[in-house]
């Protein structure tokens, strides 16, 4: 005869399967990998670097760093397969981002998509803030390649991205945007999108399903179940 603990663990496994495993054939993910800008979008007076700075009084108008070379990420043949966007995964390489913990742009650099970029002024307007904070890029001329995954609201951010893809034939550009009022035209965060070998690539992916919680999160769920069941199991054993 199965014990109460065995029944409870079986129930927990069933619930996890229902909550975290998508129905076969229902999930769709589209991915585009492109060459990075590799410092091509330079700012006069800043050498090969891209000077990111913020117009704090008129966000989302901003002077960002362009991520992808050319026309941006290309989902021309795939974006129509998505009816919604629930999560985003983004990988990029950047030199001297200064967004690691304790750096001046920690929690200040964000991933924006789409919008209207003025090549003459370097200003981005009406870009879509994905809510992804690009933390972890070190300063001091150091290079990092990092991957970020986040769930987004399909009715707001997700819908805006789908609309931008539709309006631009499946192509969309990505930008590194600062909301740090200390990042100014005079004291910009000078970054280099790419690497010295000029062979860095960036990858952008959209999915119509939410990202699965990390294993650590699942462990906490399991721990929570054990903590909840523990007192009941002790009562059960005392009565036995």
C-alpha positions as a Markdown table, in Angstrom:
| # | Residue | x | y | z |
|---|---|---|---|---|
| 1 | Unk | 0.0 | 0.0 | 0.0 |
| 2 | Unk | 1.4 | 3.4 | -1.0 |
| 3 | Unk | 2.1 | 5.8 | 1.8 |
| 4 | Unk | 0.7 | 9.4 | 2.0 |
| 5 | Unk | 4.2 | 10.7 | 1.0 |
| 6 | Unk | 4.2 | 8.5 | -2.1 |
| 7 | Unk | 0.8 | 9.7 | -3.2 |
| 8 | Unk | 1.8 | 13.3 | -2.5 |
| 9 | Unk | 5.0 | 13.0 | -4.6 |
| 10 | Unk | 3.0 | 11.4 | -7.4 |
| 11 | Unk | 0.5 | 14.3 | -7.3 |
| 12 | Unk | 3.4 | 16.8 | -7.3 |
| 13 | Unk | 4.9 | 15.2 | -10.3 |
| 14 | Unk | 1.6 | 15.3 | -12.2 |
| 15 | Unk | 1.1 | 19.0 | -11.3 |
| 16 | Unk | 4.6 | 19.9 | -12.5 |
| 17 | Unk | 4.0 | 18.1 | -15.8 |
| 18 | Unk | 0.8 | 19.9 | -16.4 |
| 19 | Unk | 2.2 | 23.4 | -15.5 |
| 20 | Unk | 5.7 | 23.2 | -17.1 |
| 21 | Unk | 5.5 | 20.9 | -20.1 |
| 22 | Unk | 3.8 | 22.5 | -23.2 |
| 23 | Unk | 1.4 | 20.5 | -25.2 |
| 24 | Unk | 3.3 | 18.6 | -27.9 |
| 25 | Unk | 3.3 | 20.6 | -31.2 |
| 26 | Unk | 1.9 | 23.7 | -29.5 |
| 27 | Unk | 5.1 | 25.6 | -28.8 |
| 28 | Unk | 6.8 | 27.7 | -31.5 |
| 29 | Unk | 10.1 | 29.5 | -31.3 |
| 30 | Unk | 11.7 | 31.6 | -34.0 |
| 31 | Unk | 15.4 | 32.5 | -34.0 |
| 32 | Unk | 17.7 | 34.8 | -35.9 |
| 33 | Unk | 21.5 | 35.1 | -35.7 |
| 34 | Unk | 23.3 | 38.0 | -37.3 |
| 35 | Unk | 26.7 | 39.6 | -37.4 |
| 36 | Unk | 27.0 | 42.3 | -34.7 |
| 37 | Unk | 27.6 | 45.9 | -35.5 |
| 38 | Unk | 31.2 | 45.5 | -34.5 |
| 39 | Unk | 31.7 | 49.2 | -33.7 |
| 40 | Unk | 30.6 | 50.3 | -37.2 |
| 41 | Unk | 28.1 | 52.7 | -35.8 |
| 42 | Unk | 30.6 | 55.1 | -34.3 |
| 43 | Unk | 30.2 | 58.4 | -32.6 |
| 44 | Unk | 32.4 | 61.3 | -33.8 |
| 45 | Unk | 35.1 | 61.9 | -31.3 |
| 46 | Unk | 34.8 | 58.5 | -29.7 |
| 47 | Unk | 37.0 | 56.5 | -32.1 |
| 48 | Unk | 35.5 | 53.0 | -32.9 |
| 49 | Unk | 33.3 | 53.1 | -29.8 |
| 50 | Unk | 29.6 | 53.7 | -29.7 |
| 51 | Unk | 28.6 | 56.4 | -27.1 |
| 52 | Unk | 25.4 | 55.5 | -25.3 |
| 53 | Unk | 23.7 | 58.3 | -23.6 |
| 54 | Unk | 20.3 | 59.1 | -22.3 |
| 55 | Unk | 17.8 | 61.9 | -22.9 |
| 56 | Unk | 16.3 | 61.6 | -19.5 |
| 57 | Unk | 13.6 | 64.2 | -20.1 |
| 58 | Unk | 12.3 | 62.7 | -23.3 |
| 59 | Unk | 12.5 | 58.9 | -23.0 |
| 60 | Unk | 12.2 | 56.7 | -25.1 |
| 61 | Unk | 14.1 | 59.1 | -27.4 |
| 62 | Unk | 17.7 | 58.0 | -26.7 |
| 63 | Unk | 21.1 | 57.7 | -28.2 |
| 64 | Unk | 21.7 | 53.9 | -28.2 |
| 65 | Unk | 24.2 | 51.4 | -29.5 |
| 66 | Unk | 23.0 | 49.4 | -32.5 |
| 67 | Unk | 23.4 | 45.7 | -32.0 |
| 68 | Unk | 23.1 | 44.1 | -35.4 |
| 69 | Unk | 24.9 | 45.0 | -38.6 |
| 70 | Unk | 22.8 | 45.8 | -41.7 |
| 71 | Unk | 19.0 | 45.7 | -41.4 |
| 72 | Unk | 18.9 | 43.8 | -38.1 |
| 73 | Unk | 17.5 | 40.5 | -37.1 |
| 74 | Unk | 15.6 | 38.7 | -40.0 |
| 75 | Unk | 12.5 | 36.7 | -39.2 |
| 76 | Unk | 11.0 | 37.2 | -42.7 |
| 77 | Unk | 10.2 | 33.5 | -43.2 |
| 78 | Unk | 9.2 | 32.6 | -39.6 |
| 79 | Unk | 7.5 | 35.4 | -37.8 |
| 80 | Unk | 4.0 | 34.5 | -39.1 |
| 81 | Unk | 4.2 | 31.2 | -37.2 |
| 82 | Unk | 3.8 | 33.1 | -33.9 |
| 83 | Unk | 0.4 | 34.2 | -32.8 |
| 84 | Unk | 1.9 | 35.6 | -29.6 |
| 85 | Unk | 5.2 | 36.3 | -27.9 |
| 86 | Unk | 5.6 | 35.2 | -24.3 |
| 87 | Unk | 9.3 | 35.1 | -23.9 |
| 88 | Unk | 12.5 | 36.4 | -25.4 |
| 89 | Unk | 16.1 | 35.0 | -25.4 |
| 90 | Unk | 18.9 | 37.3 | -26.4 |
| 91 | Unk | 22.7 | 36.7 | -26.7 |
| 92 | Unk | 25.2 | 39.4 | -27.5 |
| 93 | Unk | 28.9 | 40.4 | -27.2 |
| 94 | Unk | 29.9 | 43.8 | -25.8 |
| 95 | Unk | 33.2 | 45.3 | -24.7 |
| 96 | Unk | 33.3 | 47.8 | -21.8 |
| 97 | Unk | 29.6 | 47.8 | -21.0 |
| 98 | Unk | 30.1 | 48.8 | -17.4 |
| 99 | Unk | 26.9 | 47.1 | -16.3 |
| 100 | Unk | 28.3 | 44.5 | -13.9 |
| 101 | Unk | 27.3 | 44.7 | -10.3 |
| 102 | Unk | 28.7 | 47.9 | -8.7 |
| 103 | Unk | 29.4 | 49.4 | -12.1 |
| 104 | Unk | 27.9 | 52.8 | -13.0 |
| 105 | Unk | 25.4 | 51.4 | -15.5 |
| 106 | Unk | 24.3 | 48.4 | -13.4 |
| 107 | Unk | 20.5 | 48.2 | -13.9 |
| 108 | Unk | 20.7 | 51.0 | -16.4 |
| 109 | Unk | 21.2 | 49.2 | -19.8 |
| 110 | Unk | 18.2 | 47.7 | -21.5 |
| 111 | Unk | 17.4 | 45.8 | -24.6 |
| 112 | Unk | 15.1 | 47.8 | -27.0 |
| 113 | Unk | 13.7 | 46.5 | -30.2 |
| 114 | Unk | 12.3 | 48.3 | -33.3 |
| 115 | Unk | 11.5 | 52.0 | -33.2 |
| 116 | Unk | 12.8 | 54.7 | -35.6 |
| 117 | Unk | 16.5 | 55.3 | -35.6 |
| 118 | Unk | 17.9 | 58.6 | -37.0 |
| 119 | Unk | 21.3 | 57.8 | -38.5 |
| 120 | Unk | 22.2 | 61.5 | -38.6 |
| 121 | Unk | 21.5 | 62.3 | -35.0 |
| 122 | Unk | 21.9 | 58.9 | -33.5 |
| 123 | Unk | 18.5 | 59.1 | -31.8 |
| 124 | Unk | 16.1 | 56.2 | -31.3 |
| 125 | Unk | 12.4 | 57.1 | -30.9 |
| 126 | Unk | 9.5 | 54.8 | -30.1 |
| 127 | Unk | 11.6 | 51.7 | -29.4 |
| 128 | Unk | 10.0 | 48.8 | -27.6 |
| 129 | Unk | 11.5 | 48.3 | -24.1 |
| 130 | Unk | 11.7 | 44.5 | -23.6 |
| 131 | Unk | 12.3 | 44.9 | -19.9 |
| 132 | Unk | 15.5 | 42.9 | -20.3 |
| 133 | Unk | 18.3 | 44.6 | -18.3 |
| 134 | Unk | 21.7 | 43.9 | -19.8 |
| 135 | Unk | 23.6 | 43.5 | -16.6 |
| 136 | Unk | 26.9 | 41.7 | -16.3 |
| 137 | Unk | 29.0 | 43.4 | -18.9 |
| 138 | Unk | 32.3 | 44.5 | -17.3 |
| 139 | Unk | 34.2 | 47.7 | -17.8 |
| 140 | Unk | 37.9 | 48.4 | -18.2 |
| 141 | Unk | 37.8 | 47.3 | -21.9 |
| 142 | Unk | 36.9 | 43.8 | -21.0 |
| 143 | Unk | 34.7 | 41.6 | -23.3 |
| 144 | Unk | 31.7 | 39.5 | -22.4 |
| 145 | Unk | 29.2 | 37.3 | -24.3 |
| 146 | Unk | 26.0 | 37.0 | -22.3 |
| 147 | Unk | 22.6 | 35.4 | -22.8 |
| 148 | Unk | 19.4 | 36.8 | -21.3 |
| 149 | Unk | 16.0 | 35.1 | -21.1 |
| 150 | Unk | 12.8 | 36.8 | -19.9 |
| 151 | Unk | 9.1 | 36.4 | -20.1 |
| 152 | Unk | 7.1 | 39.3 | -21.5 |
| 153 | Unk | 3.4 | 40.3 | -21.4 |
| 154 | Unk | 2.0 | 39.0 | -24.7 |
| 155 | Unk | -0.7 | 41.7 | -24.7 |
| 156 | Unk | 1.7 | 44.6 | -24.4 |
| 157 | Unk | 5.4 | 44.0 | -25.1 |
| 158 | Unk | 4.8 | 40.9 | -27.1 |
| 159 | Unk | 2.0 | 42.5 | -29.2 |
| 160 | Unk | 4.2 | 45.5 | -29.9 |
| 161 | Unk | 7.0 | 43.3 | -31.2 |
| 162 | Unk | 4.7 | 41.3 | -33.4 |
| 163 | Unk | 3.3 | 44.5 | -34.8 |
| 164 | Unk | 6.8 | 45.9 | -35.5 |
| 165 | Unk | 7.8 | 42.6 | -37.3 |
| 166 | Unk | 4.7 | 42.8 | -39.4 |
| 167 | Unk | 5.2 | 46.4 | -40.3 |
| 168 | Unk | 8.8 | 45.7 | -41.4 |
| 169 | Unk | 8.4 | 42.5 | -43.3 |
| 170 | Unk | 9.8 | 40.4 | -40.4 |
| 171 | Unk | 13.0 | 42.4 | -39.7 |
| 172 | Unk | 13.7 | 44.2 | -36.5 |
| 173 | Unk | 16.8 | 46.0 | -35.0 |
| 174 | Unk | 18.0 | 45.7 | -31.4 |
| 175 | Unk | 19.6 | 48.5 | -29.4 |
| 176 | Unk | 21.4 | 48.9 | -26.1 |
| 177 | Unk | 19.7 | 51.8 | -24.4 |
| 178 | Unk | 20.7 | 53.7 | -21.2 |
| 179 | Unk | 18.2 | 55.3 | -18.8 |
| 180 | Unk | 21.1 | 56.6 | -16.6 |
| 181 | Unk | 20.8 | 60.4 | -16.4 |
| 182 | Unk | 24.6 | 60.4 | -15.7 |
| 183 | Unk | 25.2 | 59.0 | -19.2 |
| 184 | Unk | 25.3 | 62.2 | -21.2 |
| 185 | Unk | 26.6 | 63.4 | -24.5 |
| 186 | Unk | 29.6 | 64.8 | -22.6 |
| 187 | Unk | 30.1 | 61.7 | -20.4 |
| 188 | Unk | 28.7 | 58.9 | -22.4 |
| 189 | Unk | 29.2 | 55.2 | -21.8 |
| 190 | Unk | 31.5 | 54.3 | -24.6 |
| 191 | Unk | 31.0 | 50.7 | -25.6 |
| 192 | Unk | 32.0 | 48.4 | -28.4 |
| 193 | Unk | 29.3 | 46.1 | -29.8 |
| 194 | Unk | 31.2 | 43.1 | -31.0 |
| 195 | Unk | 34.8 | 42.0 | -30.6 |
| 196 | Unk | 38.2 | 42.9 | -31.9 |
| 197 | Unk | 38.1 | 40.1 | -34.4 |
| 198 | Unk | 35.0 | 41.5 | -35.9 |
| 199 | Unk | 33.4 | 38.1 | -36.0 |
| 200 | Unk | 30.9 | 38.4 | -33.1 |
| 201 | Unk | 27.3 | 37.4 | -33.7 |
| 202 | Unk | 24.1 | 38.2 | -31.8 |
| 203 | Unk | 21.1 | 35.9 | -31.5 |
| 204 | Unk | 17.5 | 36.9 | -30.9 |
| 205 | Unk | 14.7 | 34.4 | -30.3 |
| 206 | Unk | 11.0 | 34.8 | -29.6 |
| 207 | Unk | 8.7 | 32.1 | -28.3 |
| 208 | Unk | 5.0 | 31.8 | -27.8 |
| 209 | Unk | 5.5 | 29.9 | -24.6 |
| 210 | Unk | 6.8 | 31.3 | -21.3 |
| 211 | Unk | 10.3 | 30.3 | -20.2 |
| 212 | Unk | 10.5 | 27.3 | -17.9 |
| 213 | Unk | 11.6 | 28.2 | -14.4 |
| 214 | Unk | 15.2 | 27.4 | -13.6 |
| 215 | Unk | 16.0 | 24.1 | -11.7 |
| 216 | Unk | 16.7 | 26.1 | -8.6 |
| 217 | Unk | 13.1 | 27.4 | -8.8 |
| 218 | Unk | 11.8 | 23.9 | -9.1 |
| 219 | Unk | 13.9 | 22.8 | -6.1 |
| 220 | Unk | 12.2 | 25.5 | -4.1 |
| 221 | Unk | 8.8 | 24.3 | -5.2 |
| 222 | Unk | 9.7 | 20.8 | -4.1 |
| 223 | Unk | 11.0 | 22.1 | -0.8 |
| 224 | Unk | 7.9 | 24.1 | -0.3 |
| 225 | Unk | 5.8 | 21.0 | -0.8 |
| 226 | Unk | 7.9 | 19.0 | 1.7 |
| 227 | Unk | 7.6 | 21.8 | 4.2 |
| 228 | Unk | 3.8 | 21.9 | 3.7 |
| 229 | Unk | 3.4 | 18.1 | 3.9 |
| 230 | Unk | 5.9 | 17.6 | 6.8 |
| 231 | Unk | 3.5 | 18.5 | 9.7 |
| 232 | Unk | 0.7 | 16.4 | 8.1 |
| 233 | Unk | 3.0 | 13.4 | 7.7 |
| 234 | Unk | 4.1 | 13.6 | 11.3 |
| 235 | Unk | 0.4 | 13.7 | 12.4 |
| 236 | Unk | -0.3 | 10.8 | 10.2 |
| 237 | Unk | 2.5 | 8.7 | 11.7 |
| 238 | Unk | 1.5 | 9.6 | 15.3 |
| 239 | Unk | -2.0 | 8.3 | 14.6 |
| 240 | Unk | -0.7 | 5.1 | 12.9 |
